[in-house]
Amino acid sequence: MFAVTATQIDADNPLNGLTAGEMPEPDVPDGWTTVTVKAAALNHHDLWSLKGVGLPADKLPMILGCDAAGVDEDGNEVIVHSVIGDPARGGGDETLDPKRSLLSENHPGALAEKVAVPRRNLVPKPAELSFAQAACLPTAWLTAYRMLFDKAGLQPGSSILVQGAGGGVATAAIALASAAGFRVYATSRSEAKRKRAQELGADAALETGARLPERVDAVIETVGQATWSHSLKSLRPGGRIVVSGATSGQVPPAELNRVFFLQLQVIGSTMGTRDQLERLARFLVKTETKPLIDRTLPLSRAREGFEAMAGGDLFGKIVFTP
């Protein structure tokens, strides 16, 4: 089958390890099944894998990709939940399983014509969502959903700041927060991306680091070092920063005096559960919210998508079709 794989690790030039070509179909352990992939989405996780983060050289070659939607062995249209873990080991939450992994870390990923996953990882795809839209959900959109509605503790009418408008999690957070009735502020260095953020539902979009019209209840933080100080300064006393990424660097000044004096909360968030993915899909149907797709490419042109993500040349998700 045709697939996109990591064949070498190169932290400085990750795309040197990107290969597209024929690979064996995945093994199917007991309790697993296969999905014929109709659409798969690209994530920063795939770039990090090519740099060797979470993917050691002894696992190569590894088919990349966490996100897919397709058709299962019984002909059902499904979304693939990419967290491979046991809820029982995580106190009911598979993302807290100490042994959990994502597709493409220990098991072949979704940038292929077929992917194998545990049967419990399949979520029905609503008819209202296309395969391309559904493929956007399992990582970026699920992460944003969990950050907003679980970790941030927000109520209707709450205010949030989304740093770094343009990325997959950020665009998902803007759209979901707007659909939920929050006051949404977004930041970006790009004027074009600020305009797109407002079209997506942000009440205001400002330059990175600009003073907000008000201090917000929560910040959705995926950028890290470059925006961390601004995120802290933008919170009301008692507010929360929910962190799911650090694309600009992972060691910002902590500014602990501000954290303790204003009683701020810093909360980590990773992915989401299978049940949250199912609820996310229902939420999108109910609110008629559609995932924003930057571009759709055939899987044979995956390198173009990786190059766009590496260069920050995107707004929304990049989707591949086998």
VOSE-312450 format. One record per residue (C-alpha): residue number from 1; residue in three letters; x, y, z. Coordinates in steps of 0.2 Angstrom, whole numbers, padded with zeros to 4 digits, always signed. Each point is the difference from the previous one (the first is absolute). Layout:
<rs>
+------+------+-------+-------+-------+
| resi | resn |    px |    py |    pz |
+------+------+-------+-------+-------+
|  NUM |  ALA |     X |     Y |     Z |
...
+------+------+-------+-------+-------+
</rs>
This chain:
<rs>
+------+------+-------+-------+-------+
| resi | resn |    px |    py |    pz |
+------+------+-------+-------+-------+
|    1 |  MET | +0000 | +0000 | +0000 |
|    2 |  PHE | +0005 | +0018 | -0003 |
|    3 |  ALA | +0006 | +0009 | +0016 |
|    4 |  VAL | +0010 | +0015 | +0007 |
|    5 |  THR | +0014 | -0006 | +0011 |
|    6 |  ALA | +0014 | +0007 | +0011 |
|    7 |  THR | +0016 | -0010 | -0006 |
|    8 |  GLN | +0013 | +0010 | +0010 |
|    9 |  ILE | +0001 | +0013 | +0014 |
|   10 |  ASP | +0007 | +0017 | -0004 |
|   11 |  ALA | -0003 | +0013 | +0014 |
|   12 |  ASP | +0007 | +0014 | -0010 |
|   13 |  ASN | -0008 | -0004 | -0017 |
|   14 |  PRO | -0015 | -0012 | +0004 |
|   15 |  LEU | -0006 | -0001 | -0018 |
|   16 |  ASN | +0015 | -0009 | -0005 |
|   17 |  GLY | -0007 | -0015 | +0008 |
|   18 |  LEU | -0017 | +0001 | -0008 |
|   19 |  THR | -0004 | -0014 | -0013 |
|   20 |  ALA | -0015 | -0004 | -0010 |
|   21 |  GLY | -0002 | -0017 | -0008 |
|   22 |  GLU | -0006 | -0018 | +0002 |
|   23 |  MET | -0001 | -0008 | +0017 |
|   24 |  PRO | -0007 | -0017 | +0007 |
|   25 |  GLU | -0018 | +0001 | +0006 |
|   26 |  PRO | +0000 | +0001 | +0019 |
|   27 |  ASP | -0001 | -0015 | +0012 |
|   28 |  VAL | -0017 | -0002 | +0009 |
|   29 |  PRO | +0002 | -0006 | +0018 |
|   30 |  ASP | -0015 | -0008 | +0009 |
|   31 |  GLY | -0013 | +0013 | +0004 |
|   32 |  TRP | +0006 | +0012 | -0014 |
|   33 |  THR | -0007 | +0003 | -0017 |
|   34 |  THR | +0004 | +0009 | -0016 |
|   35 |  VAL | -0007 | +0016 | -0007 |
|   36 |  THR | +0001 | +0005 | -0019 |
|   37 |  VAL | +0006 | +0018 | +0001 |
|   38 |  LYS | -0010 | +0012 | -0010 |
|   39 |  ALA | +0009 | +0016 | +0008 |
|   40 |  ALA | +0014 | +0003 | +0012 |
|   41 |  ALA | +0006 | +0016 | +0008 |
|   42 |  LEU | +0017 | +0007 | +0003 |
|   43 |  ASN | +0006 | +0005 | +0018 |
|   44 |  HIS | +0015 | +0008 | +0007 |
|   45 |  HIS | +0002 | -0017 | +0009 |
|   46 |  ASP | +0005 | -0007 | -0017 |
|   47 |  LEU | +0014 | +0013 | -0002 |
|   48 |  TRP | +0006 | -0003 | +0018 |
|   49 |  SER | +0001 | -0019 | -0004 |
|   50 |  LEU | +0011 | +0004 | -0015 |
|   51 |  LYS | +0011 | +0009 | +0013 |
|   52 |  GLY | +0001 | -0015 | +0011 |
|   53 |  VAL | -0012 | +0006 | +0014 |
|   54 |  GLY | -0010 | -0015 | +0005 |
|   55 |  LEU | +0007 | -0010 | -0014 |
|   56 |  PRO | +0017 | -0008 | +0003 |
|   57 |  ALA | +0010 | -0006 | -0015 |
|   58 |  ASP | -0002 | -0018 | +0005 |
|   59 |  LYS | -0019 | +0001 | -0005 |
|   60 |  LEU | +0004 | +0005 | -0018 |
|   61 |  PRO | -0007 | -0001 | -0012 |
|   62 |  MET | -0017 | +0006 | +0007 |
|   63 |  ILE | -0015 | +0006 | -0009 |
|   64 |  LEU | -0004 | +0017 | +0006 |
|   65 |  GLY | -0017 | +0008 | +0004 |
|   66 |  CYS | -0012 | +0000 | +0015 |
|   67 |  ASP | -0017 | +0006 | -0008 |
|   68 |  ALA | -0011 | -0010 | -0012 |
|   69 |  ALA | -0018 | -0002 | -0006 |
|   70 |  GLY | -0005 | -0015 | -0011 |
|   71 |  VAL | -0010 | -0016 | -0001 |
|   72 |  ASP | +0002 | -0014 | +0012 |
|   73 |  GLU | -0001 | -0019 | -0005 |
|   74 |  ASP | -0019 | +0000 | +0002 |
|   75 |  GLY | -0002 | +0015 | -0012 |
|   76 |  ASN | -0004 | +0013 | +0014 |
|   77 |  GLU | +0007 | +0017 | -0002 |
|   78 |  VAL | +0011 | +0004 | +0015 |
|   79 |  ILE | +0012 | +0012 | +0008 |
|   80 |  VAL | +0016 | -0007 | +0007 |
|   81 |  HIS | +0004 | +0004 | +0018 |
|   82 |  SER | +0019 | +0000 | +0000 |
|   83 |  VAL | +0004 | -0002 | +0019 |
|   84 |  ILE | +0005 | -0018 | +0002 |
|   85 |  GLY | -0003 | -0003 | +0019 |
|   86 |  ASP | -0010 | -0009 | +0013 |
|   87 |  PRO | -0013 | +0011 | +0009 |
|   88 |  ALA | +0001 | -0012 | +0015 |
|   89 |  ARG | +0019 | +0004 | +0003 |
|   90 |  GLY | -0004 | +0019 | -0001 |
|   91 |  GLY | -0014 | +0000 | +0013 |
|   92 |  GLY | -0013 | +0001 | -0014 |
|   93 |  ASP | +0010 | +0011 | -0012 |
|   94 |  GLU | +0011 | -0008 | -0013 |
|   95 |  THR | +0011 | +0015 | -0002 |
|   96 |  LEU | +0005 | -0002 | +0018 |
|   97 |  ASP | +0006 | -0018 | -0003 |
|   98 |  PRO | +0019 | +0000 | +0004 |
|   99 |  LYS | +0002 | -0012 | -0015 |
|  100 |  ARG | -0010 | +0010 | -0012 |
|  101 |  SER | +0006 | +0005 | -0017 |
|  102 |  LEU | -0006 | +0008 | -0016 |
|  103 |  LEU | -0001 | -0009 | -0017 |
|  104 |  SER | +0016 | +0002 | -0009 |
|  105 |  GLU | +0010 | -0002 | +0016 |
|  106 |  ASN | +0000 | -0018 | +0004 |
|  107 |  HIS | -0013 | -0005 | -0014 |
|  108 |  PRO | -0001 | +0004 | -0018 |
|  109 |  GLY | -0009 | +0017 | -0003 |
|  110 |  ALA | -0014 | +0006 | -0011 |
|  111 |  LEU | +0009 | +0008 | -0015 |
|  112 |  ALA | -0003 | -0016 | -0009 |
|  113 |  GLU | -0014 | -0008 | -0010 |
|  114 |  LYS | -0004 | -0011 | +0015 |
|  115 |  VAL | +0003 | +0002 | +0019 |
|  116 |  ALA | -0002 | -0013 | +0014 |
|  117 |  VAL | -0008 | +0006 | +0016 |
|  118 |  PRO | -0008 | -0008 | +0016 |
|  119 |  ARG | -0019 | -0003 | -0004 |
|  120 |  ARG | -0005 | +0012 | +0015 |
|  121 |  ASN | +0010 | +0014 | -0009 |
|  122 |  LEU | -0013 | +0002 | -0014 |
|  123 |  VAL | -0013 | +0014 | +0002 |
|  124 |  PRO | -0015 | +0001 | -0012 |
|  125 |  LYS | +0002 | +0014 | -0013 |
|  126 |  PRO | -0015 | +0011 | -0001 |
|  127 |  ALA | -0007 | +0001 | -0017 |
|  128 |  GLU | +0000 | +0019 | +0001 |
|  129 |  LEU | +0020 | +0000 | +0000 |
|  130 |  SER | +0010 | -0005 | -0015 |
|  131 |  PHE | +0014 | -0012 | +0001 |
|  132 |  ALA | +0012 | +0015 | -0001 |
|  133 |  GLN | -0008 | +0009 | +0014 |
|  134 |  ALA | -0002 | -0015 | +0011 |
|  135 |  ALA | +0019 | -0003 | -0002 |
|  136 |  CYS | +0004 | +0016 | +0008 |
|  137 |  LEU | -0008 | -0004 | +0016 |
|  138 |  PRO | +0011 | -0013 | +0010 |
|  139 |  THR | +0015 | +0010 | +0004 |
|  140 |  ALA | -0002 | +0019 | -0002 |
|  141 |  TRP | -0019 | +0002 | +0002 |
|  142 |  LEU | -0001 | -0013 | +0014 |
|  143 |  THR | +0014 | +0009 | +0009 |
|  144 |  ALA | -0009 | +0017 | -0002 |
|  145 |  TYR | -0016 | -0008 | +0006 |
|  146 |  ARG | +0008 | -0007 | +0016 |
|  147 |  MET | +0009 | +0016 | +0003 |
|  148 |  LEU | -0015 | +0011 | -0001 |
|  149 |  PHE | -0014 | -0011 | +0008 |
|  150 |  ASP | +0010 | -0011 | +0012 |
|  151 |  LYS | +0016 | +0008 | +0006 |
|  152 |  ALA | -0004 | +0019 | -0001 |
|  153 |  GLY | -0016 | -0002 | +0010 |
|  154 |  LEU | -0009 | +0013 | -0010 |
|  155 |  GLN | -0018 | +0005 | +0001 |
|  156 |  PRO | -0011 | +0008 | -0014 |
|  157 |  GLY | +0005 | +0018 | -0002 |
|  158 |  SER | +0018 | -0003 | +0006 |
|  159 |  SER | +0014 | +0009 | -0009 |
|  160 |  ILE | +0015 | -0009 | -0007 |
|  161 |  LEU | +0016 | +0005 | -0009 |
|  162 |  VAL | +0007 | -0012 | -0014 |
|  163 |  GLN | +0018 | +0002 | -0003 |
|  164 |  GLY | +0007 | -0003 | -0018 |
|  165 |  ALA | -0015 | +0001 | -0011 |
|  166 |  GLY | +0003 | -0011 | -0015 |
|  167 |  GLY | +0006 | -0017 | +0007 |
|  168 |  GLY | -0012 | -0015 | +0001 |
|  169 |  VAL | -0004 | +0001 | +0018 |
|  170 |  ALA | -0001 | +0019 | +0000 |
|  171 |  THR | -0012 | +0001 | -0014 |
|  172 |  ALA | -0011 | -0014 | +0008 |
|  173 |  ALA | +0000 | +0009 | +0016 |
|  174 |  ILE | -0006 | +0016 | -0008 |
|  175 |  ALA | -0014 | -0009 | -0009 |
|  176 |  LEU | -0006 | -0010 | +0015 |
|  177 |  ALA | +0001 | +0014 | +0012 |
|  178 |  SER | -0010 | +0011 | -0012 |
|  179 |  ALA | -0013 | -0014 | -0002 |
|  180 |  ALA | -0001 | -0001 | +0019 |
|  181 |  GLY | -0004 | +0018 | +0002 |
|  182 |  PHE | +0017 | +0006 | +0008 |
|  183 |  ARG | +0008 | +0016 | -0003 |
|  184 |  VAL | +0015 | -0004 | -0010 |
|  185 |  TYR | +0016 | +0009 | -0003 |
|  186 |  ALA | +0014 | -0006 | -0011 |
|  187 |  THR | +0018 | +0005 | -0004 |
|  188 |  SER | +0011 | -0002 | -0015 |
|  189 |  ARG | +0015 | +0009 | -0007 |
|  190 |  SER | -0008 | -0001 | -0017 |
|  191 |  GLU | -0013 | +0013 | -0005 |
|  192 |  ALA | -0008 | -0013 | -0013 |
|  193 |  LYS | -0002 | -0013 | +0014 |
|  194 |  ARG | -0007 | +0013 | +0012 |
|  195 |  LYS | -0013 | +0003 | -0013 |
|  196 |  ARG | -0004 | -0018 | -0003 |
|  197 |  ALA | -0001 | -0002 | +0019 |
|  198 |  GLN | -0014 | +0012 | +0001 |
|  199 |  GLU | -0009 | -0008 | -0015 |
|  200 |  LEU | +0001 | -0016 | +0010 |
|  201 |  GLY | -0009 | +0008 | +0015 |
|  202 |  ALA | +0013 | +0010 | +0010 |
|  203 |  ASP | -0008 | +0015 | +0008 |
|  204 |  ALA | +0017 | +0009 | -0003 |
|  205 |  ALA | +0017 | -0005 | -0007 |
|  206 |  LEU | +0015 | +0009 | +0006 |
|  207 |  GLU | +0019 | +0000 | -0004 |
|  208 |  THR | +0010 | -0012 | +0011 |
|  209 |  GLY | +0004 | +0009 | +0017 |
|  210 |  ALA | -0014 | +0013 | -0002 |
|  211 |  ARG | -0010 | +0006 | +0015 |
|  212 |  LEU | -0017 | -0008 | +0000 |
|  213 |  PRO | -0016 | +0010 | +0003 |
|  214 |  GLU | -0003 | -0010 | +0016 |
|  215 |  ARG | +0009 | -0013 | +0011 |
|  216 |  VAL | -0007 | -0017 | -0005 |
|  217 |  ASP | -0006 | -0015 | +0010 |
|  218 |  ALA | +0012 | -0012 | -0009 |
|  219 |  VAL | +0014 | -0001 | -0013 |
|  220 |  ILE | +0002 | -0014 | -0013 |
|  221 |  GLU | +0019 | -0002 | -0002 |
|  222 |  THR | +0008 | -0010 | -0013 |
|  223 |  VAL | +0014 | +0012 | -0005 |
|  224 |  GLY | +0011 | -0001 | +0016 |
|  225 |  GLN | +0015 | +0011 | +0003 |
|  226 |  ALA | -0004 | +0014 | -0012 |
|  227 |  THR | -0017 | +0004 | +0007 |
|  228 |  TRP | +0001 | -0007 | +0018 |
|  229 |  SER | +0003 | +0017 | +0009 |
|  230 |  HIS | -0015 | +0008 | -0010 |
|  231 |  SER | -0011 | -0014 | +0005 |
|  232 |  LEU | +0003 | +0002 | +0018 |
|  233 |  LYS | -0002 | +0019 | -0001 |
|  234 |  SER | -0017 | -0003 | -0009 |
|  235 |  LEU | -0008 | -0010 | +0013 |
|  236 |  ARG | -0012 | +0007 | +0014 |
|  237 |  PRO | +0004 | -0005 | +0018 |
|  238 |  GLY | -0004 | -0018 | +0002 |
|  239 |  GLY | +0001 | -0003 | -0019 |
|  240 |  ARG | +0007 | -0016 | -0008 |
|  241 |  ILE | +0012 | -0003 | -0014 |
|  242 |  VAL | -0003 | -0017 | -0008 |
|  243 |  VAL | +0016 | -0006 | -0009 |
|  244 |  SER | +0000 | -0013 | -0014 |
|  245 |  GLY | +0016 | +0005 | -0010 |
|  246 |  ALA | +0016 | +0010 | +0000 |
|  247 |  THR | +0004 | +0002 | -0018 |
|  248 |  SER | +0011 | +0015 | +0003 |
|  249 |  GLY | +0010 | -0007 | +0015 |
|  250 |  GLN | -0004 | -0009 | +0016 |
|  251 |  VAL | +0010 | +0010 | +0013 |
|  252 |  PRO | -0008 | +0017 | +0002 |
|  253 |  PRO | +0003 | +0011 | +0016 |
|  254 |  ALA | -0012 | -0007 | +0012 |
|  255 |  GLU | -0005 | +0017 | +0008 |
|  256 |  LEU | -0005 | -0009 | +0016 |
|  257 |  ASN | -0003 | +0016 | +0009 |
|  258 |  ARG | -0014 | +0004 | -0012 |
|  259 |  VAL | -0006 | -0018 | +0001 |
|  260 |  PHE | -0002 | -0001 | +0019 |
|  261 |  PHE | -0005 | +0018 | +0003 |
|  262 |  LEU | -0014 | +0000 | -0012 |
|  263 |  GLN | -0004 | -0019 | +0004 |
|  264 |  LEU | +0001 | -0005 | -0018 |
|  265 |  GLN | -0001 | -0018 | -0005 |
|  266 |  VAL | +0011 | -0009 | -0013 |
|  267 |  ILE | -0008 | -0015 | -0007 |
|  268 |  GLY | +0007 | -0013 | -0012 |
|  269 |  SER | -0011 | -0009 | -0013 |
|  270 |  THR | +0004 | -0013 | -0012 |
|  271 |  MET | -0012 | -0007 | -0013 |
|  272 |  GLY | -0017 | -0007 | +0006 |
|  273 |  THR | -0010 | -0015 | +0003 |
|  274 |  ARG | -0009 | -0011 | -0012 |
|  275 |  ASP | -0017 | +0006 | +0008 |
|  276 |  GLN | +0006 | +0018 | -0001 |
|  277 |  LEU | +0003 | -0003 | -0019 |
|  278 |  GLU | -0018 | -0007 | -0002 |
|  279 |  ARG | -0007 | +0015 | +0010 |
|  280 |  LEU | +0011 | +0012 | -0011 |
|  281 |  ALA | -0008 | -0007 | -0016 |
|  282 |  ARG | -0017 | +0002 | +0007 |
|  283 |  PHE | +0004 | +0018 | +0005 |
|  284 |  LEU | +0005 | +0004 | -0017 |
|  285 |  VAL | -0016 | -0007 | -0008 |
|  286 |  LYS | -0011 | +0009 | +0013 |
|  287 |  THR | +0009 | +0017 | -0002 |
|  288 |  GLU | +0003 | -0002 | -0019 |
|  289 |  THR | +0018 | +0003 | +0003 |
|  290 |  LYS | +0012 | -0006 | -0014 |
|  291 |  PRO | +0019 | -0003 | +0003 |
|  292 |  LEU | +0010 | +0012 | -0010 |
|  293 |  ILE | +0011 | -0008 | -0014 |
|  294 |  ASP | +0014 | +0010 | -0007 |
|  295 |  ARG | +0003 | -0012 | -0014 |
|  296 |  THR | -0003 | -0018 | -0006 |
|  297 |  LEU | +0013 | -0009 | -0009 |
|  298 |  PRO | +0002 | -0018 | -0007 |
|  299 |  LEU | +0011 | -0011 | +0012 |
|  300 |  SER | +0013 | -0001 | -0014 |
|  301 |  ARG | +0003 | +0019 | +0002 |
|  302 |  ALA | +0002 | -0001 | +0019 |
|  303 |  ARG | +0017 | +0009 | +0000 |
|  304 |  GLU | -0009 | +0016 | -0006 |
|  305 |  GLY | -0011 | -0001 | +0016 |
|  306 |  PHE | +0015 | -0003 | +0011 |
|  307 |  GLU | +0010 | +0014 | -0007 |
|  308 |  ALA | -0015 | +0012 | +0002 |
|  309 |  MET | -0002 | -0005 | +0018 |
|  310 |  ALA | +0019 | +0001 | +0004 |
|  311 |  GLY | -0001 | +0018 | -0008 |
|  312 |  GLY | -0015 | +0005 | +0010 |
|  313 |  ASP | -0009 | +0003 | -0017 |
|  314 |  LEU | -0017 | -0006 | +0005 |
|  315 |  PHE | -0016 | +0005 | +0008 |
|  316 |  GLY | -0010 | -0015 | +0006 |
|  317 |  LYS | +0003 | -0018 | -0004 |
|  318 |  ILE | +0009 | -0008 | -0014 |
|  319 |  VAL | -0008 | -0016 | -0006 |
|  320 |  PHE | +0006 | -0014 | -0011 |
|  321 |  THR | -0011 | -0012 | -0010 |
|  322 |  PRO | +0008 | -0017 | -0005 |
+------+------+-------+-------+-------+
</rs>
